[in-house]
Amino acid sequence: MNMKKYTVAVVGAIGAVGQEMIRTLEQRNFPVKTLKPLDVPANKGKEILFNNERVKVDVAENGVFEDVDIAFFSAGGDASLELAPIAAKAGAIVVDNSSAWRMDPSVPLVVPEVNPEDVDWNKGIIANPNCSTIQMMVALKPIHNEYNIKRIVVSTYQAVSGSGKPGIDELSQQTKDYVVGKELISKTYPHQIAFNAIPHIDVFMENDYTKEEMKMVFETQKIMDKNIKVSPTAVRIPVFRSHSESINIETEKPFKVEDIIELLNNAPGVKLMDDPETNKYPLATVAEGKDDVYVGRIRRDESIENGLNMWVVADNLRKGAALNTIQIGELLIKRNLV
Ligand SMILES: NC(=O)c1ccc[n+]([C@@H]2O[C@H](COP(=O)([O-])OP(=O)(O)OC[C@H]3O[C@@H](n4cnc5c(N)ncnc54)[C@H](OP(=O)(O)O)[C@@H]3O)[C@@H](O)[C@H]2O)c1
């Protein structure tokens, strides 16, 4: 067994995902020799508690990556564009949470349950997919393997923590202000998020889809199969944590619903929660803080020949971000790449 320990940097260590990454490293007993929490200059010197030790935050800049084996990035696209190549050049393997490198053909885009072998061809940077894509891939890959999915229609119901700390703060403040009848101020979102549903995540593209929606199309094709057609609608809702998704698929081969249920029951990273008689189905509140992707409301789409509907929920900060990133780190160790 590989007992080596590693110098691990977390870039964006003060952020929502960065904090969750540090917790995940600790919870999963990642073989950390030295933890280097890195963030913006304003956060230099702040203390992070890691394995009962206080570790001071340093500035993420050229020169700090020289002794780093693995650098987990979650500081936004601009930081990743600038610093990931610097970290990789210094000898670290970067696992990046932003969208900066995801569609670069020289960068693997990895969900460990789906395409673990893709880490092998990394050239120093590996990308972590978008949170909405990750949970959909974990739920659909076992079905795709057996029945060949031709088309996916997906609508998301996404938590505000997907926009980091600013999203969390905006929903809290608006909820408090709403209750006492104060005017609601929107800075992070284009409209009031409290008690609302906003069909607009990230910027609009030329084809009138949002960038978040097109990420689900392109990333699904890169990770699972370039021939799959994806029709997405991404919606922000006033939930703090966990994204929910209504997913409809059309397969090439016919299936029995009970066989799909059996497949998902044995699928890695999936937790089946599907018992309509006892009101059991996945909920954001159930998935919060958990590692699994919860799947339920599985039923045949009776409007087409080989169609299926399901409801898929996962914690966007864990499997959607921090956990998937750390699992990629674990893969690097398992496959002797670091
Ligand atoms: N939240 C999610 O569900 C989710 C899921 C998947 C991927 N991601 C991605 O993960 C990244 C971080 O998201 P988040 O939600 O954690 O955001 P966040 O809460 O805003 O945290 C980002 C942290 O990085 C810091 N930072 C900014 N520029 C930096 C730089 N050049 N060097 C070092 N640190 C820097 C920020 O400092 P300041 O606050 O001072 O700028 C902040 O502390 C984003 O790229 C996001 O798209 C998020």
Ligand as a Chemical Component Dictionary entry (heavy atoms), coordinates in Angstrom:
data_LIG
# 
_chem_comp.id                   LIG 
_chem_comp.type                 NON-POLYMER 
_chem_comp.pdbx_formal_charge   0 
_chem_comp.three_letter_code    LIG 
# 
loop_
_chem_comp_atom.comp_id 
_chem_comp_atom.atom_id 
_chem_comp_atom.alt_atom_id 
_chem_comp_atom.type_symbol 
_chem_comp_atom.charge 
_chem_comp_atom.model_Cartn_x 
_chem_comp_atom.model_Cartn_y 
_chem_comp_atom.model_Cartn_z 
_chem_comp_atom.pdbx_ordinal 
LIG N1  N1  N 0  -20.208 26.727 -5.135  1  
LIG C1  C1  C 0  -20.368 25.671 -5.931  2  
LIG O1  O1  O 0  -21.353 24.910 -5.835  3  
LIG C2  C2  C 0  -19.358 25.362 -6.963  4  
LIG C3  C3  C 0  -19.442 24.136 -7.594  5  
LIG C4  C4  C 0  -18.496 23.811 -8.559  6  
LIG C5  C5  C 0  -17.503 24.709 -8.858  7  
LIG N2  N2  N 1  -17.433 25.899 -8.227  8  
LIG C6  C6  C 0  -16.344 26.800 -8.606  9  
LIG O2  O2  O 0  -15.397 26.899 -7.564  10 
LIG C7  C7  C 0  -14.835 28.216 -7.549  11 
LIG C8  C8  C 0  -15.008 28.854 -6.182  12 
LIG O3  O3  O 0  -16.369 28.887 -5.850  13 
LIG P1  P1  P 0  -16.884 29.292 -4.398  14 
LIG O4  O4  O 0  -18.345 29.052 -4.467  15 
LIG O5  O5  O -1 -16.091 28.663 -3.319  16 
LIG O6  O6  O 0  -16.570 30.892 -4.416  17 
LIG P2  P2  P 0  -16.269 31.878 -3.181  18 
LIG O7  O7  O 0  -17.037 31.456 -1.975  19 
LIG O8  O8  O 0  -16.451 33.252 -3.732  20 
LIG O9  O9  O 0  -14.703 31.618 -2.853  21 
LIG C9  C9  C 0  -13.638 31.928 -3.692  22 
LIG C10 C10 C 0  -12.418 32.269 -2.826  23 
LIG O10 O10 O 0  -11.247 32.428 -3.649  24 
LIG C11 C11 C 0  -10.660 33.694 -3.376  25 
LIG N3  N3  N 0  -9.919  34.210 -4.546  26 
LIG C12 C12 C 0  -10.358 35.007 -5.563  27 
LIG N4  N4  N 0  -9.351  35.257 -6.434  28 
LIG C13 C13 C 0  -8.259  34.621 -5.955  29 
LIG C14 C14 C 0  -6.897  34.528 -6.385  30 
LIG N5  N5  N 0  -6.475  35.123 -7.504  31 
LIG N6  N6  N 0  -6.037  33.795 -5.654  32 
LIG C15 C15 C 0  -6.449  33.172 -4.532  33 
LIG N7  N7  N 0  -7.707  33.237 -4.042  34 
LIG C16 C16 C 0  -8.611  33.963 -4.746  35 
LIG C17 C17 C 0  -11.842 34.555 -2.998  36 
LIG O11 O11 O 0  -11.442 35.732 -2.331  37 
LIG P3  P3  P 0  -12.405 37.057 -2.520  38 
LIG O12 O12 O 0  -13.712 36.703 -1.898  39 
LIG O13 O13 O 0  -11.681 38.139 -1.830  40 
LIG O14 O14 O 0  -12.501 37.272 -4.027  41 
LIG C18 C18 C 0  -12.607 33.577 -2.076  42 
LIG O15 O15 O 0  -12.024 33.495 -0.803  43 
LIG C19 C19 C 0  -15.515 28.954 -8.694  44 
LIG O16 O16 O 0  -14.699 28.862 -9.838  45 
LIG C20 C20 C 0  -16.799 28.205 -8.895  46 
LIG O17 O17 O 0  -17.275 28.330 -10.204 47 
LIG C21 C21 C 0  -18.334 26.243 -7.276  48 
# 
loop_
_chem_comp_bond.comp_id 
_chem_comp_bond.atom_id_1 
_chem_comp_bond.atom_id_2 
_chem_comp_bond.value_order 
_chem_comp_bond.pdbx_ordinal 
LIG N1  C1  SING 1  
LIG C1  O1  DOUB 2  
LIG C1  C2  SING 3  
LIG C2  C3  SING 4  
LIG C2  C21 DOUB 5  
LIG C3  C4  DOUB 6  
LIG C4  C5  SING 7  
LIG C5  N2  DOUB 8  
LIG N2  C6  SING 9  
LIG N2  C21 SING 10 
LIG C6  O2  SING 11 
LIG C6  C20 SING 12 
LIG O2  C7  SING 13 
LIG C7  C8  SING 14 
LIG C7  C19 SING 15 
LIG C8  O3  SING 16 
LIG O3  P1  SING 17 
LIG P1  O4  DOUB 18 
LIG P1  O5  SING 19 
LIG P1  O6  SING 20 
LIG O6  P2  SING 21 
LIG P2  O7  DOUB 22 
LIG P2  O8  SING 23 
LIG P2  O9  SING 24 
LIG O9  C9  SING 25 
LIG C9  C10 SING 26 
LIG C10 O10 SING 27 
LIG C10 C18 SING 28 
LIG O10 C11 SING 29 
LIG C11 N3  SING 30 
LIG C11 C17 SING 31 
LIG N3  C12 SING 32 
LIG N3  C16 SING 33 
LIG C12 N4  DOUB 34 
LIG N4  C13 SING 35 
LIG C13 C14 SING 36 
LIG C13 C16 DOUB 37 
LIG C14 N5  SING 38 
LIG C14 N6  DOUB 39 
LIG N6  C15 SING 40 
LIG C15 N7  DOUB 41 
LIG N7  C16 SING 42 
LIG C17 O11 SING 43 
LIG C17 C18 SING 44 
LIG O11 P3  SING 45 
LIG P3  O12 DOUB 46 
LIG P3  O13 SING 47 
LIG P3  O14 SING 48 
LIG C18 O15 SING 49 
LIG C19 O16 SING 50 
LIG C19 C20 SING 51 
LIG C20 O17 SING 52 
# 
